[in-house]
Amino acid sequence: MSAELLGWSIFISQIFLGLAMVLAAVRVLWGPRAQDRVLALDTVYVIAATLLLTFGIRTGGTLYFEAALVIALLGFVGTAALAKFLMRGEVIE
Amino acid sequence: MIEVIEVADIPLWAAILTSLLLLLGSGLTLIGAVGLLRLGSFYERVHAPTLGTTLGIGSVLIASMLFFSVLQTRPVLHELLIAAFMVVTTPITLTLLARAALYRDRREGNEEVPARRG
C-alpha cells in the first residue's frame, strides 16, 4: 500500500519536473536575450538537482544525493561566471 | 554500487507525508517554469524560477530527509547541506544577473528598464 502510493507520487512528480525542465529548455532556446538564456539555464540546473533527489527517493540509495549537491554547486559557479561575463565582457580580469 | 533498500516496509503516515511533499515541490517547480516561459519581460521573468529554488527544492529535500530518516530509523540530515547552499546562493546569482541585465539595458537605452531610484 505505502510502496504503491510512494511509487505513484514519485512517478507523477518526476513527470512534473521533466515538464518543467522542458519548459525551461524552451526558454533557453527561445531567448530572446542572453540574460534570459542564463536565467533559464540556472533554472534547468535547479530542476536537475530536484529530479536527482526524487531518483534518490525512488531507489533508496545515497549516491544521487551527492550528484545533486555537485550539480547545485556547478550551477551556482556557472551562473555567477556568466553573469559576470554579461556585465564586463570577460570572466577573469 | 547503489544499495537498494526495500521501500515496502515504510509506515503509511511517512509514505503519505513524503508523497504530499514531493507533489507540492514538483508542482511549485512546474508553476515556476510555466511562469518563466509566459511572463513578458526579463524583470518579470527573474521572479518566476525562485518558486522552484525555494519551496520547490525545499519540499523535496524535506521529503527526502523524512523518507530516509524513517527508512534507516535514524536522523538523516545531510539534505540540509543542499538547503543551506540553495538559500545562500540563489539571491547572489539572481542579483548579479539582474544587475548585469540592468547595465546592458541602460547602456543600450532600452525603454522597458525599471526607473532609477533616488
Backbone of each chain as ProteinMPNN parsed JSONL, in Angstrom:
{"seq_chain_A": "MSAELLGWSIFISQIFLGLAMVLAAVRVLWGPRAQDRVLALDTVYVIAATLLLTFGIRTGGTLYFEAALVIALLGFVGTAALAKFLMRGEVIE", "coords_chain_A": {"N_chain_A": [[0.831, -1.206, 0.0], [1.752, 1.35, 1.016], [4.113, 1.463, -0.417], [3.145, 1.408, -2.993], [1.696, 3.822, -3.141], [3.795, 5.621, -2.75], [5.366, 5.032, -4.975], [3.688, 5.855, -7.117], [3.39, 8.62, -6.532], [6.004, 9.504, -6.726], [6.459, 8.973, -9.398], [4.603, 10.742, -10.635], [5.608, 13.2, -9.736], [8.079, 13.177, -10.931], [7.334, 13.346, -13.598], [6.208, 15.926, -13.589], [8.511, 17.432, -12.981], [10.12, 16.839, -15.166], [8.622, 17.994, -17.211], [8.759, 20.665, -16.406], [11.477, 21.063, -16.791], [11.63, 20.842, -19.572], [10.133, 23.093, -20.316], [11.778, 25.141, -19.31], [13.999, 24.651, -20.899], [12.982, 25.316, -23.387], [12.82, 28.061, -23.016], [15.541, 28.597, -22.842], [16.322, 28.081, -25.489], [14.755, 29.906, -26.874], [15.315, 32.468, -26.044], [14.697, 35.895, -25.503], [17.077, 37.349, -25.197], [20.515, 37.357, -23.97], [20.593, 37.338, -21.161], [18.161, 36.183, -20.482], [18.539, 33.59, -21.366], [20.605, 32.732, -19.666], [19.347, 32.856, -17.178], [17.345, 30.922, -17.559], [18.944, 28.682, -17.892], [20.067, 28.449, -15.358], [17.744, 27.795, -13.988], [17.274, 25.284, -15.128], [19.415, 23.856, -14.042], [18.722, 23.836, -11.29], [16.321, 22.412, -11.384], [17.294, 20.0, -12.299], [18.802, 19.151, -10.096], [16.713, 18.794, -8.242], [15.289, 16.753, -9.512], [17.156, 14.683, -9.41], [17.138, 14.232, -6.679], [14.578, 13.137, -6.363], [14.948, 10.768, -7.78], [16.755, 9.6, -6.025], [15.065, 9.105, -3.815], [13.41, 7.244, -4.987], [15.105, 5.015, -5.541], [16.331, 4.581, -3.102], [19.015, 4.87, -2.571], [22.149, 6.508, -1.622], [23.7, 7.733, -3.431], [22.672, 9.452, -5.344], [22.152, 11.78, -3.965], [24.647, 12.983, -3.601], [25.306, 13.565, -6.23], [23.328, 15.456, -6.772], [24.121, 17.486, -5.058], [26.591, 18.221, -6.192], [25.694, 19.142, -8.685], [24.183, 21.361, -7.9], [26.219, 22.984, -6.863], [27.833, 23.393, -9.187], [25.989, 24.717, -10.777], [25.67, 27.143, -9.426], [28.292, 28.253, -9.656], [28.569, 28.375, -12.456], [26.451, 30.101, -13.235], [27.089, 32.434, -11.858], [29.549, 33.067, -13.069], [28.726, 33.473, -15.725], [26.998, 35.656, -15.392], [28.819, 37.569, -14.589], [30.3, 37.703, -16.902], [28.409, 38.789, -18.67], [28.215, 41.287, -17.563], [30.797, 42.482, -17.668], [32.128, 41.558, -19.896], [34.259, 39.874, -19.744], [35.502, 37.01, -17.925], [37.593, 36.412, -16.071], [39.6, 38.836, -14.719]], "CA_chain_A": [[0.0, 0.0, 0.0], [2.548, 2.58, 1.105], [5.083, 1.449, -1.517], [2.407, 1.762, -4.206], [1.446, 5.267, -3.065], [5.063, 6.326, -2.929], [5.78, 4.858, -6.37], [2.899, 6.716, -7.994], [3.656, 10.051, -6.334], [7.329, 9.805, -7.285], [6.288, 8.983, -10.863], [3.928, 11.988, -11.038], [6.462, 14.378, -9.537], [9.133, 13.158, -11.955], [6.752, 13.889, -14.836], [6.121, 17.385, -13.411], [9.844, 18.038, -13.054], [10.585, 16.731, -16.551], [7.9, 19.016, -17.969], [9.344, 21.957, -16.036], [12.787, 21.147, -17.437], [11.388, 21.107, -20.994], [9.72, 24.497, -20.463], [12.967, 25.989, -19.125], [14.869, 24.474, -22.065], [12.4, 26.128, -24.461], [13.238, 29.436, -22.776], [16.956, 28.699, -23.214], [16.447, 28.15, -26.943], [13.981, 30.999, -27.419], [15.935, 33.75, -25.684], [15.294, 36.5, -26.687], [18.401, 37.938, -24.982], [21.456, 36.459, -23.299], [20.28, 37.185, -19.742], [17.064, 35.224, -20.378], [19.09, 32.239, -21.513], [21.354, 32.387, -18.454], [18.351, 32.616, -16.121], [16.691, 29.637, -17.81], [19.93, 27.628, -17.653], [20.127, 28.293, -13.904], [16.531, 27.039, -13.618], [17.477, 23.885, -15.531], [20.306, 23.253, -13.041], [17.983, 23.592, -10.041], [15.354, 21.333, -11.626], [18.053, 18.746, -12.385], [19.119, 18.718, -8.723], [15.469, 18.287, -7.642], [14.968, 15.48, -10.16], [18.066, 13.662, -8.873], [16.675, 13.881, -5.327], [13.454, 12.198, -6.474], [15.53, 9.47, -8.139], [17.311, 9.044, -4.802], [13.979, 8.55, -3.0], [12.889, 6.057, -5.661], [15.982, 3.85, -5.425], [16.769, 4.379, -1.732], [20.468, 4.951, -2.451], [22.637, 7.833, -1.246], [24.591, 8.228, -4.475], [22.032, 10.548, -6.071], [22.257, 12.996, -3.169], [25.931, 13.638, -3.884], [25.215, 14.137, -7.576], [22.512, 16.671, -6.684], [24.955, 18.52, -4.418], [27.569, 18.689, -7.177], [25.0, 19.927, -9.708], [23.84, 22.654, -7.314], [27.47, 23.761, -6.805], [28.245, 23.805, -10.53], [25.031, 25.691, -11.257], [25.999, 28.447, -8.842], [29.524, 28.777, -10.248], [28.33, 28.698, -13.859], [25.599, 31.276, -13.395], [27.83, 33.616, -11.403], [30.541, 33.404, -14.094], [28.035, 34.017, -16.901], [26.506, 36.991, -15.063], [29.985, 38.462, -14.62], [30.648, 37.891, -18.307], [27.452, 39.729, -19.266], [28.457, 42.618, -17.002], [32.084, 43.076, -18.001], [32.674, 41.09, -21.16], [35.271, 38.85, -19.512], [35.225, 36.332, -16.667], [38.728, 36.614, -15.168], [40.267, 40.085, -15.114]], "C_chain_A": [[0.868, 1.259, 0.0], [3.577, 2.634, -0.013], [4.414, 1.855, -2.827], [2.166, 3.267, -4.278], [2.707, 6.059, -3.37], [5.529, 6.236, -4.382], [5.013, 5.773, -7.302], [3.236, 8.181, -7.802], [5.04, 10.423, -6.853], [7.242, 9.878, -8.809], [5.678, 10.303, -11.328], [4.863, 13.187, -10.858], [7.632, 14.372, -10.513], [8.607, 13.666, -13.292], [6.656, 15.409, -14.759], [7.493, 18.027, -13.613], [10.403, 17.956, -14.47], [9.933, 17.771, -17.435], [8.476, 20.403, -17.689], [10.693, 22.154, -16.71], [12.631, 21.453, -18.923], [11.009, 22.567, -21.206], [10.915, 25.435, -20.303], [13.912, 25.854, -20.316], [14.333, 25.236, -23.269], [12.805, 27.585, -24.283], [14.726, 29.626, -23.09], [17.091, 28.861, -24.721], [15.841, 29.431, -27.506], [14.637, 32.356, -27.147], [14.965, 34.69, -25.02], [16.702, 37.061, -26.445], [19.247, 37.01, -24.127], [21.084, 36.252, -21.835], [19.109, 36.228, -19.52], [17.585, 33.799, -20.46], [19.84, 31.802, -20.26], [20.403, 32.062, -17.309], [17.696, 31.25, -16.303], [17.658, 28.476, -17.573], [20.096, 27.375, -16.16], [18.921, 27.5, -13.407], [16.686, 25.563, -13.967], [18.379, 23.173, -14.525], [19.543, 22.899, -11.769], [17.003, 22.44, -10.224], [16.088, 19.995, -11.715], [18.421, 18.236, -11.0], [17.878, 18.134, -8.051], [15.115, 16.91, -8.199], [15.866, 14.363, -9.629], [17.666, 13.267, -7.461], [15.495, 12.923, -5.391], [13.931, 10.819, -6.919], [16.114, 8.789, -6.911], [16.242, 8.439, -3.911], [13.455, 7.269, -3.644], [13.78, 4.838, -5.428], [16.411, 3.588, -3.989], [18.277, 4.416, -1.565], [20.91, 6.357, -2.12], [23.513, 8.448, -2.328], [24.003, 9.456, -5.166], [22.124, 11.855, -5.302], [23.548, 13.743, -3.489], [25.937, 14.264, -5.263], [24.416, 15.432, -7.559], [23.313, 17.813, -6.07], [25.951, 19.098, -5.414], [26.901, 19.543, -8.241], [24.622, 21.3, -9.173], [25.074, 23.558, -7.251], [27.846, 24.292, -8.183], [27.285, 24.837, -11.104], [25.328, 27.078, -10.717], [27.234, 29.046, -9.515], [29.291, 29.223, -11.685], [27.514, 29.965, -14.027], [26.319, 32.536, -12.952], [28.846, 34.046, -12.458], [29.871, 34.023, -15.312], [27.498, 35.419, -16.634], [27.656, 37.992, -15.089], [30.405, 38.738, -16.057], [29.703, 38.878, -18.982], [27.72, 41.153, -18.809], [29.702, 43.261, -17.604], [32.637, 42.649, -19.353], [33.834, 40.13, -21.001], [35.053, 38.26, -18.123], [36.328, 36.589, -15.656], [39.477, 37.866, -15.62], [41.724, 40.073, -14.709]], "O_chain_A": [[0.75, 2.115, -0.877], [3.892, 3.714, -0.512], [5.006, 2.541, -3.659], [2.39, 3.904, -5.307], [2.694, 7.024, -4.134], [6.018, 7.211, -4.953], [5.602, 6.402, -8.18], [3.359, 8.922, -8.778], [5.237, 11.527, -7.362], [7.87, 10.733, -9.435], [6.157, 10.915, -12.283], [4.913, 14.078, -11.707], [8.13, 15.433, -10.888], [9.328, 14.331, -14.036], [6.975, 16.107, -15.722], [7.628, 19.028, -14.316], [11.076, 18.879, -14.931], [10.581, 18.362, -18.299], [8.659, 21.21, -18.6], [11.025, 23.256, -17.146], [13.405, 22.231, -19.48], [11.486, 23.211, -22.141], [11.061, 26.4, -21.053], [14.559, 26.827, -20.706], [15.105, 25.746, -24.081], [13.1, 28.274, -25.259], [15.128, 30.693, -23.553], [17.882, 29.68, -25.189], [16.339, 29.981, -28.487], [14.513, 33.28, -27.951], [14.412, 34.301, -23.99], [17.454, 37.233, -27.404], [18.758, 36.001, -23.619], [21.228, 35.15, -21.306], [19.055, 35.539, -18.502], [17.139, 32.916, -19.728], [19.734, 30.652, -19.836], [20.623, 31.11, -16.561], [17.509, 30.509, -15.339], [17.25, 27.411, -17.11], [20.249, 26.23, -15.735], [19.044, 26.649, -12.526], [16.28, 24.693, -13.197], [18.136, 22.014, -14.189], [19.694, 21.802, -11.231], [16.859, 21.593, -9.342], [15.572, 18.973, -11.263], [18.365, 17.033, -10.745], [17.961, 17.111, -7.372], [14.696, 16.017, -7.462], [15.411, 13.238, -9.422], [17.826, 12.11, -7.072], [15.401, 12.0, -4.582], [13.381, 9.806, -6.486], [16.0, 7.574, -6.75], [16.46, 7.387, -3.31], [13.099, 6.32, -2.946], [13.278, 3.749, -5.15], [16.82, 2.47, -3.676], [18.781, 4.029, -0.511], [20.15, 7.307, -2.308], [24.014, 9.56, -2.164], [24.728, 10.382, -5.529], [22.168, 12.927, -5.906], [23.555, 14.966, -3.629], [26.49, 15.346, -5.465], [24.769, 16.395, -8.24], [23.205, 18.961, -6.501], [26.139, 20.313, -5.48], [27.46, 20.555, -8.664], [24.721, 22.295, -9.89], [24.992, 24.749, -7.548], [28.14, 25.477, -8.343], [27.704, 25.734, -11.836], [25.251, 28.069, -11.445], [27.225, 30.215, -9.9], [29.741, 30.292, -12.097], [27.838, 30.811, -14.861], [26.187, 33.586, -13.581], [29.0, 35.239, -12.722], [30.383, 34.99, -15.875], [27.527, 36.276, -17.517], [27.495, 39.121, -15.55], [30.811, 39.85, -16.396], [30.139, 39.712, -19.776], [27.489, 42.109, -19.55], [29.681, 44.426, -18.002], [33.522, 43.31, -19.897], [34.352, 39.617, -21.992], [34.491, 38.915, -17.245], [36.049, 36.943, -14.511], [39.933, 37.949, -16.761], [42.442, 41.04, -14.96]]}, "seq_chain_B": "MIEVIEVADIPLWAAILTSLLLLLGSGLTLIGAVGLLRLGSFYERVHAPTLGTTLGIGSVLIASMLFFSVLQTRPVLHELLIAAFMVVTTPITLTLLARAALYRDRREGNEEVPARRG", "coords_chain_B": {"N_chain_B": [[28.456, 0.89, -6.537], [24.972, 0.919, -6.13], [23.154, 0.766, -3.271], [20.21, -0.935, -2.735], [17.366, -0.44, -0.905], [14.549, -2.008, 0.508], [11.447, -0.494, -0.017], [9.029, -1.233, 0.854], [8.379, -1.68, 3.51], [7.918, 0.722, 4.783], [6.184, 2.892, 7.028], [2.683, 3.893, 6.762], [1.933, 6.566, 7.298], [4.3, 7.97, 6.945], [4.744, 7.499, 4.25], [2.548, 8.839, 3.104], [3.034, 11.509, 3.912], [5.544, 11.975, 2.689], [4.797, 11.683, 0.006], [2.973, 13.812, -0.316], [4.666, 16.024, 0.131], [6.498, 15.699, -1.946], [4.834, 16.002, -4.212], [3.94, 18.618, -3.812], [6.373, 20.062, -3.987], [7.311, 19.456, -6.614], [5.155, 20.354, -8.117], [5.189, 23.108, -7.553], [7.643, 23.764, -8.689], [7.071, 23.253, -11.349], [5.103, 25.215, -11.814], [6.68, 27.486, -11.519], [8.363, 27.167, -13.752], [6.526, 27.384, -15.829], [5.817, 30.04, -15.453], [8.27, 31.21, -16.053], [8.322, 30.782, -18.761], [6.065, 32.184, -19.682], [5.841, 34.853, -18.754], [6.232, 38.414, -19.428], [8.518, 40.425, -19.647], [12.122, 40.524, -19.024], [12.588, 41.361, -16.393], [10.29, 40.686, -15.09], [10.347, 37.971, -15.465], [12.506, 37.098, -13.968], [11.619, 36.661, -11.458], [10.15, 34.301, -11.466], [11.496, 31.617, -11.461], [12.383, 31.433, -8.845], [10.445, 30.32, -7.306], [10.793, 27.601, -7.686], [13.378, 27.334, -6.666], [13.215, 27.898, -3.975], [10.774, 26.954, -2.281], [10.211, 24.789, -3.861], [12.525, 22.997, -4.301], [13.018, 22.857, -1.636], [10.802, 21.516, -0.394], [11.089, 18.997, -1.572], [13.546, 18.273, -0.537], [12.916, 18.125, 2.197], [11.11, 16.026, 2.059], [12.825, 13.975, 1.232], [14.562, 13.876, 3.422], [12.784, 13.078, 5.468], [11.91, 10.601, 4.452], [14.304, 9.028, 4.315], [15.077, 9.146, 6.984], [13.007, 7.758, 8.268], [13.236, 5.326, 6.994], [15.809, 4.373, 7.628], [15.707, 4.441, 10.329], [17.036, 6.399, 11.838], [18.132, 9.768, 12.414], [18.551, 11.409, 9.368], [20.338, 13.891, 8.074], [21.777, 15.097, 6.048], [20.707, 16.366, 3.856], [20.225, 18.943, 4.556], [22.459, 20.33, 3.872], [22.347, 20.861, 1.073], [20.067, 22.464, 1.182], [20.876, 24.692, 2.75], [22.878, 25.624, 1.079], [21.441, 26.319, -1.23], [19.814, 28.365, -0.182], [21.748, 30.272, 0.386], [23.027, 30.785, -2.109], [21.163, 31.375, -4.197], [19.98, 34.088, -4.002], [22.34, 35.549, -4.47], [23.222, 34.85, -7.105], [20.98, 35.6, -8.643], [20.777, 38.317, -8.095], [23.212, 39.246, -9.157], [22.758, 38.604, -11.84], [20.47, 40.118, -12.49], [21.515, 42.643, -12.119], [23.46, 42.739, -14.099], [21.809, 42.548, -16.349], [20.376, 44.908, -16.107], [22.416, 46.792, -16.416], [23.2, 46.235, -19.065], [20.821, 46.865, -20.44], [20.489, 49.591, -19.834], [22.738, 50.691, -21.001], [22.209, 50.32, -23.64], [20.092, 51.979, -23.952], [17.482, 51.004, -23.619], [13.888, 50.8, -23.532], [12.216, 49.509, -21.663], [13.282, 49.452, -19.111], [13.342, 49.331, -15.532], [12.564, 52.185, -13.412], [15.113, 54.522, -12.379], [16.288, 54.695, -9.059], [15.944, 57.296, -6.554]], "CA_chain_B": [[27.225, 0.099, -6.376], [23.863, 1.56, -5.434], [22.472, -0.195, -2.4], [18.765, -0.78, -2.859], [16.66, -0.844, 0.301], [13.134, -2.235, 0.226], [10.617, 0.595, 0.471], [7.693, -1.766, 1.155], [8.093, -1.714, 4.936], [7.829, 2.065, 5.357], [4.816, 3.079, 7.519], [1.794, 4.607, 5.837], [1.936, 8.024, 7.522], [5.507, 8.534, 6.324], [4.549, 7.473, 2.798], [1.61, 9.91, 2.722], [3.709, 12.808, 4.069], [6.556, 12.098, 1.646], [4.124, 11.891, -1.283], [2.436, 15.176, -0.364], [5.763, 16.983, -0.003], [7.053, 15.558, -3.297], [3.922, 16.59, -5.193], [3.976, 20.068, -3.606], [7.621, 20.612, -4.51], [7.402, 19.377, -8.076], [4.131, 21.227, -8.68], [5.646, 24.501, -7.489], [8.7, 23.935, -9.686], [6.425, 23.332, -12.665], [4.468, 26.534, -11.924], [7.758, 28.435, -11.764], [8.847, 27.036, -15.124], [5.492, 27.967, -16.697], [5.975, 31.479, -15.335], [9.479, 31.589, -16.797], [8.012, 30.764, -20.189], [4.935, 33.002, -20.092], [5.88, 36.265, -18.359], [6.568, 39.241, -20.575], [9.856, 40.994, -19.77], [13.123, 39.823, -18.209], [12.495, 41.738, -14.98], [9.213, 39.875, -14.516], [10.712, 36.55, -15.533], [13.53, 36.744, -12.988], [10.955, 36.243, -10.218], [9.434, 33.033, -11.565], [12.178, 30.378, -11.056], [12.649, 31.368, -7.4], [9.451, 29.395, -6.756], [11.411, 26.277, -7.662], [14.612, 27.261, -5.892], [12.979, 27.971, -2.535], [9.856, 25.953, -1.735], [10.216, 23.6, -4.709], [13.576, 22.063, -3.892], [12.915, 22.718, -0.187], [9.88, 20.431, -0.018], [11.659, 17.706, -1.984], [14.599, 17.959, 0.435], [12.273, 17.681, 3.437], [10.571, 14.696, 1.781], [13.948, 13.033, 1.218], [15.022, 13.741, 4.803], [11.775, 12.285, 6.189], [11.907, 9.239, 3.921], [15.494, 8.267, 4.725], [15.092, 9.025, 8.442], [12.107, 6.672, 8.65], [13.717, 4.064, 6.409], [17.014, 3.882, 8.313], [15.419, 4.609, 11.757], [17.966, 7.317, 12.5], [18.01, 11.044, 11.701], [19.428, 11.648, 8.222], [20.214, 15.342, 7.945], [22.721, 15.719, 5.119], [19.999, 17.19, 2.881], [20.306, 20.346, 4.988], [23.597, 20.923, 3.161], [21.833, 21.443, -0.171], [19.12, 23.526, 1.518], [21.641, 25.87, 3.145], [23.583, 26.11, -0.109], [20.46, 26.986, -2.09], [19.399, 29.609, 0.466], [22.825, 31.263, 0.295], [23.498, 31.139, -3.456], [20.16, 31.873, -5.145], [19.933, 35.554, -4.072], [23.57, 36.104, -5.041], [23.252, 34.715, -8.563], [19.926, 36.362, -9.321], [21.129, 39.737, -8.01], [24.26, 39.5, -10.158], [22.18, 38.518, -13.182], [19.584, 41.272, -12.706], [22.351, 43.835, -12.234], [24.063, 42.693, -15.43], [20.77, 42.847, -17.332], [20.085, 46.348, -15.971], [23.553, 47.505, -17.011], [23.138, 46.089, -20.52], [19.667, 47.585, -20.969], [20.705, 51.038, -19.714], [23.767, 51.115, -21.941], [21.625, 50.348, -24.978], [18.961, 52.895, -23.988], [16.255, 50.24, -23.786], [12.755, 51.535, -22.968], [11.468, 48.81, -20.625], [14.081, 49.365, -17.895], [12.724, 49.945, -14.358], [13.034, 53.542, -13.174], [16.251, 54.678, -11.474], [15.828, 55.157, -7.746], [16.602, 58.395, -5.894]], "C_chain_B": [[26.178, 0.932, -5.633], [23.186, 0.501, -4.581], [20.977, 0.091, -2.429], [18.112, -1.324, -1.603], [15.188, -1.023, -0.063], [12.292, -1.102, 0.812], [9.262, 0.076, 0.945], [7.364, -1.666, 2.636], [8.108, -0.338, 5.578], [6.393, 2.28, 5.847], [4.011, 4.024, 6.643], [1.852, 6.117, 6.033], [3.149, 8.666, 6.871], [5.368, 8.554, 4.814], [3.638, 8.597, 2.342], [2.29, 11.272, 2.806], [4.745, 13.021, 2.971], [5.917, 12.374, 0.291], [3.61, 13.313, -1.402], [3.554, 16.194, -0.585], [6.37, 16.918, -1.405], [6.158, 16.233, -4.326], [3.898, 18.105, -5.064], [5.222, 20.676, -4.252], [7.672, 20.59, -6.017], [6.333, 20.25, -8.735], [4.57, 22.681, -8.669], [6.752, 24.755, -8.503], [8.112, 24.059, -11.084], [5.764, 24.691, -12.867], [5.524, 27.609, -12.201], [8.263, 28.38, -13.19], [7.827, 27.599, -16.118], [5.581, 29.487, -16.664], [7.186, 31.979, -16.1], [9.191, 31.66, -18.286], [7.019, 31.847, -20.572], [5.05, 34.481, -19.761], [6.556, 37.106, -19.435], [8.003, 39.713, -20.677], [10.826, 40.255, -18.853], [12.936, 40.109, -16.734], [11.293, 41.106, -14.306], [9.63, 38.416, -14.443], [11.69, 36.149, -14.442], [12.903, 36.32, -11.655], [10.474, 34.802, -10.275], [10.23, 31.818, -11.072], [12.487, 30.309, -9.569], [11.622, 30.512, -6.68], [10.05, 27.997, -6.649], [12.622, 26.211, -6.767], [14.372, 27.38, -4.402], [12.087, 26.826, -2.066], [9.876, 24.68, -2.572], [11.243, 22.588, -4.258], [13.529, 21.865, -2.381], [11.995, 21.595, 0.223], [10.431, 19.08, -0.408], [12.773, 17.295, -1.022], [14.004, 17.475, 1.748], [11.696, 16.281, 3.25], [11.671, 13.647, 1.83], [14.473, 12.782, 2.628], [14.093, 12.843, 5.604], [11.84, 10.829, 5.766], [13.105, 8.446, 4.426], [15.585, 8.133, 6.235], [14.202, 7.88, 8.895], [12.656, 5.332, 8.186], [14.887, 3.498, 7.19], [16.89, 3.984, 9.829], [16.519, 5.362, 12.506], [17.863, 8.636, 11.74], [19.038, 11.19, 10.587], [19.289, 13.109, 7.851], [21.116, 15.939, 6.879], [22.038, 16.499, 4.002], [20.022, 18.672, 3.261], [21.442, 21.086, 4.303], [23.133, 21.601, 1.879], [20.908, 22.612, 0.141], [19.866, 24.807, 1.875], [22.342, 26.48, 1.941], [22.64, 26.877, -1.033], [20.052, 28.339, -1.511], [20.476, 30.68, 0.312], [23.032, 31.713, -1.146], [22.434, 31.762, -4.357], [20.056, 33.403, -5.17], [21.165, 36.159, -4.718], [23.531, 36.042, -6.565], [22.195, 35.58, -9.222], [20.177, 37.861, -9.21], [22.193, 40.107, -9.031], [23.661, 39.564, -11.555], [21.297, 39.731, -13.479], [20.4, 42.548, -12.872], [23.013, 43.902, -13.613], [23.044, 43.056, -16.501], [20.438, 44.335, -17.321], [21.18, 47.175, -16.648], [23.484, 47.452, -18.533], [21.995, 46.903, -21.109], [19.883, 49.09, -20.92], [21.723, 51.52, -20.74], [23.214, 51.201, -23.355], [20.448, 51.308, -25.076], [17.636, 52.2, -24.203], [15.112, 50.907, -23.018], [12.182, 50.852, -21.724], [12.263, 48.63, -19.333], [13.293, 49.955, -16.73], [13.36, 51.291, -14.039], [14.202, 53.559, -12.198], [15.769, 55.253, -10.153], [16.609, 56.381, -7.297], [17.14, 59.49, -6.79]], "O_chain_B": [[26.481, 1.571, -4.626], [22.709, -0.517, -5.083], [20.54, 1.215, -2.181], [18.266, -2.498, -1.264], [14.649, -0.258, -0.862], [12.409, -0.785, 1.996], [8.428, 0.862, 1.394], [6.191, -1.574, 2.996], [8.291, -0.228, 6.79], [5.457, 1.888, 5.149], [4.557, 4.834, 5.895], [1.824, 6.871, 5.06], [3.06, 9.76, 6.313], [5.811, 9.497, 4.158], [3.901, 9.241, 1.326], [2.154, 12.097, 1.902], [4.827, 14.102, 2.388], [6.418, 13.189, -0.484], [3.775, 13.957, -2.438], [3.412, 17.115, -1.389], [6.714, 17.947, -1.986], [6.64, 16.948, -5.205], [3.843, 18.813, -6.07], [5.14, 21.673, -4.97], [8.033, 21.586, -6.643], [6.575, 20.825, -9.797], [4.359, 23.408, -9.64], [6.807, 25.825, -9.11], [8.579, 24.853, -11.9], [5.844, 25.265, -13.953], [5.307, 28.518, -13.002], [8.561, 29.416, -13.785], [8.199, 28.211, -17.119], [5.441, 30.151, -17.691], [7.143, 33.04, -16.722], [9.749, 32.5, -18.993], [7.103, 32.389, -21.674], [4.415, 35.3, -20.425], [7.338, 36.603, -20.241], [8.663, 39.444, -21.68], [10.412, 39.46, -18.01], [13.1, 39.216, -15.903], [11.263, 40.993, -13.08], [9.309, 37.712, -13.485], [11.71, 34.991, -14.026], [13.564, 35.698, -10.823], [10.397, 34.14, -9.24], [9.673, 31.029, -10.307], [12.823, 29.236, -9.066], [11.877, 30.028, -5.577], [9.847, 27.296, -5.657], [12.892, 25.173, -6.164], [15.242, 27.0, -3.618], [12.578, 25.84, -1.517], [9.589, 23.6, -2.055], [10.904, 21.466, -3.88], [13.952, 20.821, -1.885], [12.346, 20.796, 1.09], [10.27, 18.11, 0.332], [12.931, 16.111, -0.723], [14.513, 16.531, 2.352], [11.772, 15.446, 4.151], [11.487, 12.567, 2.391], [14.789, 11.651, 2.996], [14.545, 11.958, 6.33], [11.828, 9.929, 6.605], [12.95, 7.325, 4.91], [16.103, 7.135, 6.737], [14.57, 7.116, 9.787], [12.555, 4.329, 8.892], [14.966, 2.288, 7.4], [17.834, 3.659, 10.55], [16.883, 5.022, 13.632], [17.544, 8.637, 10.552], [20.243, 11.106, 10.826], [18.238, 13.529, 7.366], [21.227, 17.162, 6.792], [22.708, 17.224, 3.266], [19.86, 19.545, 2.409], [21.406, 22.309, 4.166], [23.468, 22.757, 1.619], [20.946, 23.635, -0.543], [19.538, 25.881, 1.373], [22.397, 27.701, 1.797], [22.984, 27.939, -1.551], [19.953, 29.331, -2.233], [20.163, 31.857, 0.128], [23.196, 32.908, -1.392], [22.763, 32.595, -5.202], [20.044, 33.982, -6.256], [21.07, 37.159, -5.429], [23.773, 37.041, -7.241], [22.46, 36.223, -10.238], [19.831, 38.61, -10.124], [22.101, 41.141, -9.692], [23.995, 40.44, -12.353], [21.357, 40.302, -14.568], [20.04, 43.427, -13.655], [23.115, 44.971, -14.216], [23.359, 43.779, -17.446], [20.243, 44.949, -18.37], [20.896, 48.136, -17.363], [23.676, 48.46, -19.212], [22.155, 47.553, -22.142], [19.507, 49.798, -21.853], [21.594, 52.616, -21.285], [23.656, 52.015, -24.166], [19.858, 51.453, -26.146], [16.758, 52.727, -24.886], [15.339, 51.51, -21.969], [11.706, 51.536, -20.818], [11.949, 47.743, -18.539], [12.633, 50.979, -16.902], [14.529, 51.526, -14.343], [14.282, 52.721, -11.3], [14.952, 56.174, -10.121], [17.793, 56.511, -7.608], [17.715, 60.462, -6.299]]}, "name": "protein", "num_of_chains": 2, "seq": "MSAELLGWSIFISQIFLGLAMVLAAVRVLWGPRAQDRVLALDTVYVIAATLLLTFGIRTGGTLYFEAALVIALLGFVGTAALAKFLMRGEVIEMIEVIEVADIPLWAAILTSLLLLLGSGLTLIGAVGLLRLGSFYERVHAPTLGTTLGIGSVLIASMLFFSVLQTRPVLHELLIAAFMVVTTPITLTLLARAALYRDRREGNEEVPARRG"}
